[in-house]
Amino acid sequence: MRYHTGKFTAMEEILNLNVLVKQMALAFGLAMLLGNGFAIIQNRRGKSPSGEEGKFRAGRAWWLFTVGALIAIWGAASLLS
């Protein structure tokens, strides 16, 4: 990290935006992974949200689970590299 002797610092250096974007990708991917994984498990147990109507779409849940896994792997790999 570069230090400035001046009064103002670039916004990127204050917030460290390069790392922040990588962390957000990891968090978003993990949220998709955990949320859809929980929905899949609850559906297999025969439970559904109270007050909700409609059928469980397993294909959509598995698709979003897979996309979340890919985004989480991408975010983790970006942070480690």
Chimera marker file (.cmm) of the C-alpha trace (Angstrom):
<marker_set name="trace">
<marker id="1" x="0.000" y="0.000" z="0.000" r="1" g="1" b="0" radius="0.5"/>
<marker id="2" x="1.278" y="3.403" z="-0.911" r="1" g="1" b="0" radius="0.5"/>
<marker id="3" x="1.199" y="6.212" z="1.614" r="1" g="1" b="0" radius="0.5"/>
<marker id="4" x="0.593" y="9.786" z="0.618" r="1" g="1" b="0" radius="0.5"/>
<marker id="5" x="1.944" y="12.773" z="2.420" r="1" g="1" b="0" radius="0.5"/>
<marker id="6" x="-0.855" y="14.920" z="1.028" r="1" g="1" b="0" radius="0.5"/>
<marker id="7" x="-4.184" y="15.713" z="2.604" r="1" g="1" b="0" radius="0.5"/>
<marker id="8" x="-6.348" y="13.528" z="0.324" r="1" g="1" b="0" radius="0.5"/>
<marker id="9" x="-6.024" y="9.851" z="-0.569" r="1" g="1" b="0" radius="0.5"/>
<marker id="10" x="-7.527" y="8.068" z="-3.552" r="1" g="1" b="0" radius="0.5"/>
<marker id="11" x="-10.845" y="6.361" z="-2.809" r="1" g="1" b="0" radius="0.5"/>
<marker id="12" x="-9.500" y="3.016" z="-4.010" r="1" g="1" b="0" radius="0.5"/>
<marker id="13" x="-6.756" y="3.113" z="-1.426" r="1" g="1" b="0" radius="0.5"/>
<marker id="14" x="-9.109" y="4.089" z="1.387" r="1" g="1" b="0" radius="0.5"/>
<marker id="15" x="-11.621" y="1.299" z="0.742" r="1" g="1" b="0" radius="0.5"/>
<marker id="16" x="-9.219" y="-1.165" z="-0.919" r="1" g="1" b="0" radius="0.5"/>
<marker id="17" x="-11.797" y="-1.769" z="-3.659" r="1" g="1" b="0" radius="0.5"/>
<marker id="18" x="-9.835" y="-4.569" z="-5.335" r="1" g="1" b="0" radius="0.5"/>
<marker id="19" x="-10.167" y="-6.776" z="-2.276" r="1" g="1" b="0" radius="0.5"/>
<marker id="20" x="-13.700" y="-5.588" z="-1.502" r="1" g="1" b="0" radius="0.5"/>
<marker id="21" x="-15.048" y="-6.720" z="-4.891" r="1" g="1" b="0" radius="0.5"/>
<marker id="22" x="-13.430" y="-10.142" z="-4.442" r="1" g="1" b="0" radius="0.5"/>
<marker id="23" x="-14.916" y="-10.485" z="-0.957" r="1" g="1" b="0" radius="0.5"/>
<marker id="24" x="-18.345" y="-9.491" z="-2.234" r="1" g="1" b="0" radius="0.5"/>
<marker id="25" x="-18.177" y="-12.117" z="-4.997" r="1" g="1" b="0" radius="0.5"/>
<marker id="26" x="-17.267" y="-14.758" z="-2.425" r="1" g="1" b="0" radius="0.5"/>
<marker id="27" x="-20.063" y="-13.656" z="-0.066" r="1" g="1" b="0" radius="0.5"/>
<marker id="28" x="-22.665" y="-13.533" z="-2.848" r="1" g="1" b="0" radius="0.5"/>
<marker id="29" x="-21.680" y="-16.988" z="-4.101" r="1" g="1" b="0" radius="0.5"/>
<marker id="30" x="-21.772" y="-18.471" z="-0.607" r="1" g="1" b="0" radius="0.5"/>
<marker id="31" x="-25.178" y="-16.907" z="0.056" r="1" g="1" b="0" radius="0.5"/>
<marker id="32" x="-26.557" y="-18.478" z="-3.122" r="1" g="1" b="0" radius="0.5"/>
<marker id="33" x="-24.951" y="-21.803" z="-2.265" r="1" g="1" b="0" radius="0.5"/>
<marker id="34" x="-26.240" y="-21.925" z="1.307" r="1" g="1" b="0" radius="0.5"/>
<marker id="35" x="-29.701" y="-20.554" z="0.559" r="1" g="1" b="0" radius="0.5"/>
<marker id="36" x="-30.447" y="-22.934" z="-2.266" r="1" g="1" b="0" radius="0.5"/>
<marker id="37" x="-28.826" y="-25.838" z="-0.445" r="1" g="1" b="0" radius="0.5"/>
<marker id="38" x="-31.099" y="-25.184" z="2.529" r="1" g="1" b="0" radius="0.5"/>
<marker id="39" x="-34.151" y="-25.028" z="0.241" r="1" g="1" b="0" radius="0.5"/>
<marker id="40" x="-33.195" y="-28.330" z="-1.398" r="1" g="1" b="0" radius="0.5"/>
<marker id="41" x="-32.691" y="-30.040" z="1.971" r="1" g="1" b="0" radius="0.5"/>
<marker id="42" x="-35.970" y="-28.697" z="3.365" r="1" g="1" b="0" radius="0.5"/>
<marker id="43" x="-37.833" y="-29.876" z="0.265" r="1" g="1" b="0" radius="0.5"/>
<marker id="44" x="-36.370" y="-33.371" z="0.617" r="1" g="1" b="0" radius="0.5"/>
<marker id="45" x="-37.577" y="-33.446" z="4.226" r="1" g="1" b="0" radius="0.5"/>
<marker id="46" x="-41.075" y="-32.545" z="3.030" r="1" g="1" b="0" radius="0.5"/>
<marker id="47" x="-41.113" y="-29.088" z="4.597" r="1" g="1" b="0" radius="0.5"/>
<marker id="48" x="-42.207" y="-25.896" z="2.884" r="1" g="1" b="0" radius="0.5"/>
<marker id="49" x="-42.296" y="-22.268" z="4.025" r="1" g="1" b="0" radius="0.5"/>
<marker id="50" x="-45.432" y="-21.434" z="6.012" r="1" g="1" b="0" radius="0.5"/>
<marker id="51" x="-47.902" y="-19.258" z="4.183" r="1" g="1" b="0" radius="0.5"/>
<marker id="52" x="-46.310" y="-19.839" z="0.788" r="1" g="1" b="0" radius="0.5"/>
<marker id="53" x="-48.060" y="-21.449" z="-2.147" r="1" g="1" b="0" radius="0.5"/>
<marker id="54" x="-46.668" y="-22.992" z="-5.290" r="1" g="1" b="0" radius="0.5"/>
<marker id="55" x="-44.495" y="-25.957" z="-6.005" r="1" g="1" b="0" radius="0.5"/>
<marker id="56" x="-40.801" y="-26.341" z="-5.427" r="1" g="1" b="0" radius="0.5"/>
<marker id="57" x="-38.799" y="-26.057" z="-8.629" r="1" g="1" b="0" radius="0.5"/>
<marker id="58" x="-35.887" y="-28.423" z="-8.095" r="1" g="1" b="0" radius="0.5"/>
<marker id="59" x="-34.222" y="-27.639" z="-11.427" r="1" g="1" b="0" radius="0.5"/>
<marker id="60" x="-34.078" y="-23.947" z="-10.648" r="1" g="1" b="0" radius="0.5"/>
<marker id="61" x="-32.761" y="-24.565" z="-7.127" r="1" g="1" b="0" radius="0.5"/>
<marker id="62" x="-30.024" y="-26.878" z="-8.403" r="1" g="1" b="0" radius="0.5"/>
<marker id="63" x="-29.103" y="-24.405" z="-11.173" r="1" g="1" b="0" radius="0.5"/>
<marker id="64" x="-28.770" y="-21.517" z="-8.694" r="1" g="1" b="0" radius="0.5"/>
<marker id="65" x="-26.870" y="-23.802" z="-6.298" r="1" g="1" b="0" radius="0.5"/>
<marker id="66" x="-24.364" y="-24.571" z="-9.082" r="1" g="1" b="0" radius="0.5"/>
<marker id="67" x="-24.037" y="-20.922" z="-10.109" r="1" g="1" b="0" radius="0.5"/>
<marker id="68" x="-23.477" y="-19.957" z="-6.457" r="1" g="1" b="0" radius="0.5"/>
<marker id="69" x="-20.765" y="-22.605" z="-6.142" r="1" g="1" b="0" radius="0.5"/>
<marker id="70" x="-18.991" y="-21.289" z="-9.244" r="1" g="1" b="0" radius="0.5"/>
<marker id="71" x="-19.155" y="-17.678" z="-8.034" r="1" g="1" b="0" radius="0.5"/>
<marker id="72" x="-17.890" y="-18.705" z="-4.571" r="1" g="1" b="0" radius="0.5"/>
<marker id="73" x="-14.983" y="-20.647" z="-6.091" r="1" g="1" b="0" radius="0.5"/>
<marker id="74" x="-14.179" y="-17.703" z="-8.349" r="1" g="1" b="0" radius="0.5"/>
<marker id="75" x="-14.237" y="-15.253" z="-5.409" r="1" g="1" b="0" radius="0.5"/>
<marker id="76" x="-12.079" y="-17.531" z="-3.215" r="1" g="1" b="0" radius="0.5"/>
<marker id="77" x="-9.576" y="-18.108" z="-6.023" r="1" g="1" b="0" radius="0.5"/>
<marker id="78" x="-9.398" y="-14.352" z="-6.661" r="1" g="1" b="0" radius="0.5"/>
<marker id="79" x="-8.672" y="-13.678" z="-3.001" r="1" g="1" b="0" radius="0.5"/>
<marker id="80" x="-5.953" y="-16.329" z="-2.842" r="1" g="1" b="0" radius="0.5"/>
<marker id="81" x="-4.169" y="-15.197" z="-6.006" r="1" g="1" b="0" radius="0.5"/>
<link id1="1" id2="2" r="1" g="1" b="0" radius="0.2"/>
<link id1="2" id2="3" r="1" g="1" b="0" radius="0.2"/>
<link id1="3" id2="4" r="1" g="1" b="0" radius="0.2"/>
<link id1="4" id2="5" r="1" g="1" b="0" radius="0.2"/>
<link id1="5" id2="6" r="1" g="1" b="0" radius="0.2"/>
<link id1="6" id2="7" r="1" g="1" b="0" radius="0.2"/>
<link id1="7" id2="8" r="1" g="1" b="0" radius="0.2"/>
<link id1="8" id2="9" r="1" g="1" b="0" radius="0.2"/>
<link id1="9" id2="10" r="1" g="1" b="0" radius="0.2"/>
<link id1="10" id2="11" r="1" g="1" b="0" radius="0.2"/>
<link id1="11" id2="12" r="1" g="1" b="0" radius="0.2"/>
<link id1="12" id2="13" r="1" g="1" b="0" radius="0.2"/>
<link id1="13" id2="14" r="1" g="1" b="0" radius="0.2"/>
<link id1="14" id2="15" r="1" g="1" b="0" radius="0.2"/>
<link id1="15" id2="16" r="1" g="1" b="0" radius="0.2"/>
<link id1="16" id2="17" r="1" g="1" b="0" radius="0.2"/>
<link id1="17" id2="18" r="1" g="1" b="0" radius="0.2"/>
<link id1="18" id2="19" r="1" g="1" b="0" radius="0.2"/>
<link id1="19" id2="20" r="1" g="1" b="0" radius="0.2"/>
<link id1="20" id2="21" r="1" g="1" b="0" radius="0.2"/>
<link id1="21" id2="22" r="1" g="1" b="0" radius="0.2"/>
<link id1="22" id2="23" r="1" g="1" b="0" radius="0.2"/>
<link id1="23" id2="24" r="1" g="1" b="0" radius="0.2"/>
<link id1="24" id2="25" r="1" g="1" b="0" radius="0.2"/>
<link id1="25" id2="26" r="1" g="1" b="0" radius="0.2"/>
<link id1="26" id2="27" r="1" g="1" b="0" radius="0.2"/>
<link id1="27" id2="28" r="1" g="1" b="0" radius="0.2"/>
<link id1="28" id2="29" r="1" g="1" b="0" radius="0.2"/>
<link id1="29" id2="30" r="1" g="1" b="0" radius="0.2"/>
<link id1="30" id2="31" r="1" g="1" b="0" radius="0.2"/>
<link id1="31" id2="32" r="1" g="1" b="0" radius="0.2"/>
<link id1="32" id2="33" r="1" g="1" b="0" radius="0.2"/>
<link id1="33" id2="34" r="1" g="1" b="0" radius="0.2"/>
<link id1="34" id2="35" r="1" g="1" b="0" radius="0.2"/>
<link id1="35" id2="36" r="1" g="1" b="0" radius="0.2"/>
<link id1="36" id2="37" r="1" g="1" b="0" radius="0.2"/>
<link id1="37" id2="38" r="1" g="1" b="0" radius="0.2"/>
<link id1="38" id2="39" r="1" g="1" b="0" radius="0.2"/>
<link id1="39" id2="40" r="1" g="1" b="0" radius="0.2"/>
<link id1="40" id2="41" r="1" g="1" b="0" radius="0.2"/>
<link id1="41" id2="42" r="1" g="1" b="0" radius="0.2"/>
<link id1="42" id2="43" r="1" g="1" b="0" radius="0.2"/>
<link id1="43" id2="44" r="1" g="1" b="0" radius="0.2"/>
<link id1="44" id2="45" r="1" g="1" b="0" radius="0.2"/>
<link id1="45" id2="46" r="1" g="1" b="0" radius="0.2"/>
<link id1="46" id2="47" r="1" g="1" b="0" radius="0.2"/>
<link id1="47" id2="48" r="1" g="1" b="0" radius="0.2"/>
<link id1="48" id2="49" r="1" g="1" b="0" radius="0.2"/>
<link id1="49" id2="50" r="1" g="1" b="0" radius="0.2"/>
<link id1="50" id2="51" r="1" g="1" b="0" radius="0.2"/>
<link id1="51" id2="52" r="1" g="1" b="0" radius="0.2"/>
<link id1="52" id2="53" r="1" g="1" b="0" radius="0.2"/>
<link id1="53" id2="54" r="1" g="1" b="0" radius="0.2"/>
<link id1="54" id2="55" r="1" g="1" b="0" radius="0.2"/>
<link id1="55" id2="56" r="1" g="1" b="0" radius="0.2"/>
<link id1="56" id2="57" r="1" g="1" b="0" radius="0.2"/>
<link id1="57" id2="58" r="1" g="1" b="0" radius="0.2"/>
<link id1="58" id2="59" r="1" g="1" b="0" radius="0.2"/>
<link id1="59" id2="60" r="1" g="1" b="0" radius="0.2"/>
<link id1="60" id2="61" r="1" g="1" b="0" radius="0.2"/>
<link id1="61" id2="62" r="1" g="1" b="0" radius="0.2"/>
<link id1="62" id2="63" r="1" g="1" b="0" radius="0.2"/>
<link id1="63" id2="64" r="1" g="1" b="0" radius="0.2"/>
<link id1="64" id2="65" r="1" g="1" b="0" radius="0.2"/>
<link id1="65" id2="66" r="1" g="1" b="0" radius="0.2"/>
<link id1="66" id2="67" r="1" g="1" b="0" radius="0.2"/>
<link id1="67" id2="68" r="1" g="1" b="0" radius="0.2"/>
<link id1="68" id2="69" r="1" g="1" b="0" radius="0.2"/>
<link id1="69" id2="70" r="1" g="1" b="0" radius="0.2"/>
<link id1="70" id2="71" r="1" g="1" b="0" radius="0.2"/>
<link id1="71" id2="72" r="1" g="1" b="0" radius="0.2"/>
<link id1="72" id2="73" r="1" g="1" b="0" radius="0.2"/>
<link id1="73" id2="74" r="1" g="1" b="0" radius="0.2"/>
<link id1="74" id2="75" r="1" g="1" b="0" radius="0.2"/>
<link id1="75" id2="76" r="1" g="1" b="0" radius="0.2"/>
<link id1="76" id2="77" r="1" g="1" b="0" radius="0.2"/>
<link id1="77" id2="78" r="1" g="1" b="0" radius="0.2"/>
<link id1="78" id2="79" r="1" g="1" b="0" radius="0.2"/>
<link id1="79" id2="80" r="1" g="1" b="0" radius="0.2"/>
<link id1="80" id2="81" r="1" g="1" b="0" radius="0.2"/>
</marker_set>
